């Protein structure tokens, strides 16, 4: 089973850092998405194992 994660973060540098960290640990990153609208659009195509959201 592939480990997939939806990454939702609006800060570009944090997003890139998190994506690289997760991919080095074997996760397949869906996204990243900077907005809720983008995240919902990504969910239309695939369902991740988990989601990492920055909620502010």
matplotlib code that plots the C-alpha trace (Angstrom):
import matplotlib.pyplot as plt

x = [0.0, 1.3, 1.5, -0.1, -0.5, -2.4, -0.3, -2.1, 0.1, 0.1, 3.7, 5.8, 9.1, 7.4, 5.6, 8.8, 10.6, 7.7, 7.3, 11.0, 11.0, 7.9, 9.2, 12.5, 10.5, 8.6, 5.4, 3.8, 2.7, -0.6, -0.4, 0.8, -2.2, -2.1, -5.9, -8.9, -10.3, -7.1, -7.2, -10.8, -10.0, -7.1, -9.5, -11.7, -8.8, -7.5, -8.0, -4.9, -4.0, -3.7, -3.7, -1.4, -3.2, -2.0, -5.0, -4.9]
y = [0.0, 3.4, 6.0, 9.1, 12.5, 15.6, 18.7, 22.0, 24.9, 28.5, 29.4, 28.4, 27.7, 25.6, 23.7, 22.8, 21.8, 19.6, 18.0, 17.1, 15.8, 13.6, 12.2, 11.3, 9.3, 7.4, 9.4, 10.2, 13.9, 14.9, 18.5, 20.6, 22.9, 26.5, 26.9, 24.9, 25.2, 23.6, 20.9, 20.0, 19.8, 17.4, 15.2, 14.8, 12.9, 10.8, 10.0, 10.3, 8.1, 11.2, 15.0, 17.6, 21.0, 24.4, 25.9, 29.6]
z = [0.0, -1.0, 1.8, 0.4, 2.1, 1.1, 1.9, 2.4, 3.3, 2.1, 2.8, -0.2, 1.7, 4.4, 1.7, -0.2, 3.0, 4.2, 0.8, 0.6, 4.1, 3.5, 0.2, 1.8, 4.3, 1.6, 1.4, -1.9, -1.7, -3.2, -4.0, -2.4, -2.2, -1.1, -0.6, 0.5, -3.0, -4.4, -1.8, -2.6, -6.3, -5.6, -3.5, -6.6, -8.2, -5.4, -1.7, 0.5, 3.5, 5.6, 5.3, 6.7, 7.0, 8.1, 9.7, 10.6]

ax = plt.figure().add_subplot(projection="3d")
ax.plot(x, y, z, "-o")
ax.set_aspect("equal")
plt.show()
